Amino acid sequence: MGVDRNRKVILAGNRVRVLVVDDSVVIRRLVSNVLEEDPEIEVVGAAANGAIALAQIPHKNPDVITLDVEMPEMDGLETLRRIKKEYPEIRVVMFSTLTERGAAVTFEALALGADDYVAKAANVGSLHVSMAKLKGELIPKVKQFFFFPRTAAPEPRPSAAPAPAIRRRALPPEAVVIGVSTGGPNALGAIVPVFPADFPLPVLLVQHMPPVFTGLLAERLQAAANLRVKEGEAGEPVEAGTVYIAPGDYHMEVERRRGQPVIRLHQGPPENSCRPAVDVLFRSAERVYGGAVVAVVLTGMGEDGRRGAEVLKSRGAYVIAQDENTSVVWGMPGAVVRAGLADAVLPLDQVVPEILKRVRR
């Protein structure tokens, strides 16, 4: 079984050690209780602000720190700077609010080296519901950076024979589709500005993010891009030279109306625990473009994109997966590679040059 080299191995008898940092006693208790429900996680301490957290690190020896943004004495961003400078091996998961300010601070934290984030749930009227939602999101994000050989299940296998066996010749592309999750904002910040202003195809993109965050992501990418970058809007034509980002909490598809590819948004059931989901976009691209697609799967937790890449590959699409060394988490691209679907496995800085080769050949 292949092991993501970016993941720390947790041996039998050990657990992932977590330090919870938040100025709210209620939140600290809630987060600690949720984490302690998992037998592979141990909460080794809690701190009310960054200064206390930094003082605890040497003797608590955490593997992961959950870090609130707004705290007295030393806020989350300053604490993050100190952690990444003094303890670069510690993973940091930020807690942010579903507001424009919360999203902006989260993007700054990711740029400073935060490994992932969890959006604080809005008031859902029930402690039980709040805990269930937090558990469903936080525990996988804490554990994604680790490998548990004693409990690891066999590598997932496609239900059908791998599509590459068909060996269709890759078709001249008419669109680029991209799927990305953990580590995505920084990865997209590195590749989207590399597309030239005369890029002749549309780019459709799913980044696992909640509402508000995807809009801000589009704005930030647009500031550095040669192409137009925007959230996809229902019914708008899909045009060359534009990057369309799936809005948070909406699946984004492309469909053909009167011969013109257009954006379709809907709130169908989550797939791979995600909405938007990469598989949803990829399947729709196959229906509209057949195999005339370059599909790209970048860094991210889980396997979203593998099934969609299999559908596209069976029609002759060209599939690119980000390599292990440059991925924050080699879950999504690793699943594509293990299924035998990747035509190219590349470091991040070679992804756009490879796309351009496919377009200009």
C-alpha positions in Angstrom: 0.0 0.0 0.0 1.4 3.4 -0.9 1.7 6.0 1.9 1.5 9.7 1.3 5.0 10.9 2.2 3.5 14.1 3.5 1.6 12.2 6.2 3.1 11.3 9.6 2.8 7.7 10.6 1.0 7.1 13.9 2.1 3.8 15.2 0.1 1.3 17.2 -0.5 2.5 20.8 -0.1 6.2 19.8 -2.7 8.8 18.9 -2.8 12.1 17.1 -2.0 14.7 19.8 -4.2 17.9 19.5 -3.9 21.3 21.3 -7.2 23.3 21.2 -6.7 27.1 21.2 -9.8 29.3 21.5 -10.7 32.2 23.8 -14.2 30.8 24.4 -14.4 28.2 27.2 -17.6 26.8 25.5 -15.8 26.3 22.2 -12.7 24.8 23.8 -14.9 22.3 25.6 -17.0 21.5 22.6 -14.0 21.0 20.3 -12.2 18.9 22.9 -15.3 16.7 23.5 -15.8 16.1 19.7 -12.1 15.2 19.2 -12.0 12.9 22.2 -14.8 10.8 20.7 -12.3 9.5 18.2 -10.1 6.7 19.6 -7.2 7.8 17.4 -7.1 11.4 18.7 -5.9 12.7 22.1 -6.6 16.2 23.2 -3.4 17.0 25.1 -4.3 20.6 26.2 -6.3 23.7 25.7 -5.4 27.4 25.7 -7.3 30.6 25.7 -4.9 32.6 23.5 -1.8 32.3 21.4 0.6 33.2 24.1 -0.6 30.4 26.4 -0.6 28.0 23.5 3.0 28.8 22.6 4.0 28.3 26.2 2.3 24.9 26.2 3.8 23.5 23.0 7.2 22.4 24.3 5.7 20.1 27.0 2.4 19.2 25.3 4.2 18.2 22.1 1.1 18.4 19.8 0.9 17.0 16.3 -2.0 19.4 15.5 -3.2 22.7 16.8 -6.8 23.9 16.2 -6.5 27.7 16.2 -9.2 30.4 16.5 -8.5 33.6 14.7 -9.8 36.3 17.0 -8.3 36.0 20.5 -7.0 38.5 23.1 -3.3 39.2 23.8 -2.1 37.2 20.8 -4.5 36.6 17.9 -4.6 33.6 15.6 -2.5 35.0 12.8 0.3 36.1 15.0 0.2 32.8 16.8 0.3 31.0 13.4 3.4 33.0 12.3 5.2 32.0 15.5 4.1 28.3 15.2 5.3 28.0 11.6 8.6 29.7 12.5 9.4 27.8 15.6 7.5 24.5 15.1 7.1 24.0 11.3 6.3 20.3 11.7 3.0 21.0 13.6 -0.1 21.0 11.5 -2.5 23.9 12.1 -6.2 23.9 11.4 -7.8 27.3 11.7 -11.4 28.0 12.9 -13.1 30.7 10.9 -16.5 32.3 10.6 -18.8 32.1 7.6 -18.4 35.8 7.0 -16.5 37.9 4.5 -14.1 39.0 7.2 -13.7 35.4 8.4 -13.0 34.2 4.8 -10.4 37.0 4.3 -8.6 36.1 7.5 -8.7 32.4 6.6 -7.1 33.1 3.2 -4.4 35.1 5.0 -3.8 32.2 7.4 -3.5 29.7 4.5 -1.0 32.0 2.8 1.0 32.1 6.1 1.1 28.3 6.2 -2.1 27.1 7.9 -2.7 23.6 6.7 -6.5 23.7 6.6 -9.5 25.4 8.2 -12.9 24.6 9.6 -15.8 27.1 9.3 -17.7 27.6 12.5 -21.3 26.5 12.1 -24.0 29.1 12.3 -26.5 28.8 15.1 -28.4 25.6 14.2 -30.5 25.6 17.3 -29.3 22.3 18.8 -26.1 21.4 20.6 -26.4 17.8 19.3 -26.6 19.0 15.7 -23.7 21.4 16.2 -21.5 18.7 17.6 -22.5 16.2 14.8 -21.6 18.8 12.2 -18.4 19.7 13.8 -17.4 16.1 14.3 -18.1 15.3 10.6 -15.9 18.1 9.4 -13.1 18.5 12.0 -12.1 14.9 12.7 -11.3 14.1 9.1 -9.4 17.3 8.7 -7.3 16.6 11.8 -6.6 13.0 10.7 -5.9 13.7 7.0 -2.2 14.5 7.8 -1.5 11.1 9.4 -1.3 7.5 8.4 -2.5 4.7 10.7 -1.0 1.4 9.5 -2.7 -0.7 12.2 -6.2 0.3 11.0 -5.7 1.1 7.4 -8.2 -0.4 5.0 -7.1 -1.9 1.7 -6.6 0.7 -1.1 -10.0 1.5 -2.7 -10.4 0.0 -6.1 -12.7 1.1 -8.9 -15.9 -0.9 -9.1 -15.3 -1.5 -12.8 -12.1 -2.2 -14.8 -9.9 0.8 -15.0 -10.9 3.0 -17.9 -7.4 3.5 -19.2 -7.5 -0.1 -20.6 -9.6 1.4 -23.4 -6.6 3.4 -24.5 -8.5 5.9 -26.5 -6.4 8.6 -28.1 -6.7 11.9 -26.3 -8.8 14.3 -28.2 -8.1 18.0 -28.9 -9.5 19.7 -25.8 -12.4 22.0 -25.7 -12.4 22.7 -22.0 -10.3 22.3 -18.9 -11.8 21.0 -15.6 -10.1 21.2 -12.3 -10.8 19.7 -8.9 -9.0 20.6 -5.7 -9.5 20.6 -1.9 -7.0 20.9 1.0 -4.2 23.2 0.0 -6.2 24.5 -2.9 -6.2 28.2 -2.5 -2.4 28.3 -2.5 -2.2 25.8 -5.3 -4.6 27.8 -7.4 -2.8 31.0 -6.5 0.3 29.4 -8.1 -1.3 28.0 -11.3 -4.2 30.3 -12.3 -1.9 33.4 -13.0 0.2 31.2 -15.3 -2.5 30.8 -17.9 -1.8 33.3 -20.7 -4.3 36.0 -21.6 -5.0 34.3 -25.0 -5.8 30.9 -23.5 -8.4 29.6 -25.9 -10.6 27.4 -23.6 -12.9 27.8 -20.6 -11.7 26.5 -17.2 -14.3 25.1 -14.9 -13.1 24.6 -11.3 -14.4 23.0 -8.1 -12.6 23.9 -4.9 -14.2 22.4 -1.7 -15.2 25.6 0.1 -18.3 27.0 1.8 -20.3 30.0 0.6 -18.6 33.4 0.8 -15.2 31.7 0.7 -15.6 30.8 -3.0 -16.5 34.4 -4.0 -13.5 35.8 -2.2 -11.3 33.1 -3.7 -12.5 34.2 -7.2 -11.7 37.9 -6.3 -8.2 37.0 -5.1 -7.4 34.9 -8.1 -8.7 37.6 -10.4 -6.3 40.1 -8.9 -3.3 38.1 -10.2 -4.8 36.4 -13.3 -4.6 37.1 -17.0 -8.0 35.4 -17.5 -11.3 36.4 -16.2 -12.0 34.6 -12.9 -15.5 34.5 -11.4 -18.0 32.3 -9.5 -20.2 30.4 -11.9 -23.7 31.8 -12.3 -26.7 29.7 -13.3 -27.5 29.9 -17.0 -24.4 31.9 -18.0 -22.6 30.9 -21.2 -19.3 29.1 -20.8 -16.8 31.1 -22.7 -13.1 30.7 -23.6 -10.7 32.7 -21.4 -12.8 32.5 -18.3 -12.2 30.5 -15.1 -15.6 29.5 -13.5 -15.5 28.6 -9.8 -18.3 26.5 -8.3 -20.1 28.6 -5.6 -20.0 27.2 -2.1 -22.9 24.8 -1.3 -23.8 24.4 -5.0 -22.9 21.7 -7.4 -21.7 23.2 -10.7 -22.3 21.5 -14.0 -21.9 22.4 -17.6 -24.8 21.6 -19.9 -25.7 22.4 -23.5 -28.7 24.7 -24.3 -29.5 25.4 -27.9 -26.0 24.3 -28.8 -24.3 26.6 -26.3 -22.5 25.2 -23.1 -23.9 27.0 -20.1 -23.5 26.8 -16.3 -26.0 24.8 -14.2 -26.1 25.2 -10.4 -28.1 23.0 -8.1 -28.1 21.8 -4.5 -28.4 18.1 -5.1 -27.2 15.7 -2.4 -23.5 16.0 -1.5 -21.1 13.6 -3.2 -18.0 12.3 -1.4 -19.4 14.4 1.5 -18.9 17.5 -0.6 -21.1 20.2 -2.3 -19.7 21.3 -4.7 -18.2 18.0 -5.7 -15.6 17.4 -8.4 -17.2 14.2 -9.7 -20.4 16.2 -10.5 -18.6 18.7 -12.6 -16.4 16.0 -14.3 -19.4 13.9 -15.3 -21.2 16.9 -16.7 -18.2 17.8 -18.8 -18.2 14.3 -20.3 -21.9 14.8 -21.3 -21.1 18.1 -23.1 -17.6 17.7 -24.4 -17.2 13.9 -24.5 -13.5 13.2 -24.2 -12.4 16.6 -25.5 -11.3 17.7 -22.0 -8.2 18.1 -20.0 -9.1 17.0 -16.4 -6.8 18.1 -13.6 -6.9 16.7 -10.0 -4.9 18.7 -7.5 -4.1 18.4 -3.8 -6.9 17.4 -1.5 -8.3 15.0 1.0 -10.4 12.0 0.0 -11.2 10.7 -3.5 -13.5 13.3 -5.0 -12.7 13.4 -8.8 -11.6 9.8 -9.2 -14.9 8.5 -10.5 -15.4 11.6 -12.7 -11.9 11.2 -14.1 -12.7 7.6 -14.9 -15.8 8.6 -16.9 -13.8 11.3 -18.8 -10.8 9.0 -19.4 -13.1 6.4 -20.9 -14.0 8.9 -23.6 -10.5 9.9 -24.4 -9.9 12.9 -22.0 -6.3 13.7 -20.9 -6.0 13.4 -17.1 -3.3 15.2 -15.0 -2.7 14.5 -11.3 -0.6 16.6 -9.0 2.4 14.7 -7.7 2.8 13.6 -4.1 5.7 15.9 -3.2 4.0 19.2 -4.0 0.5 18.2 -2.6 -0.5 19.2 0.9 -2.5 16.0 1.0 -2.2 13.4 -1.8 -5.6 12.0 -1.3 -7.6 13.1 -4.4 -4.7 13.0 -6.9 -3.3 9.9 -5.3 -6.7 8.1 -5.8 -6.6 9.0 -9.5 -3.0 7.7 -9.9 -3.7 4.5 -8.0 -6.7 3.8 -10.3 -4.5 4.1 -13.3 -6.3 7.1 -14.7 -3.4 9.7 -14.8 -1.8 10.4 -18.1 0.7 12.7 -16.3 1.7 13.0 -12.7 3.3 16.4 -12.3 4.6 18.9 -9.7 2.4 21.9 -9.4 4.6 24.2 -11.5 4.4 21.9 -14.5 0.6 21.5 -14.6 -0.2 24.6 -16.7 2.7 24.0 -19.1 1.4 20.5 -19.6 -2.1 21.9 -20.3 -0.7 24.3 -22.8 1.1 21.5 -24.6 -2.2 19.6 -25.0 -4.0 22.7 -26.3 -1.3 23.9 -28.7 -0.1 20.7 -30.2 
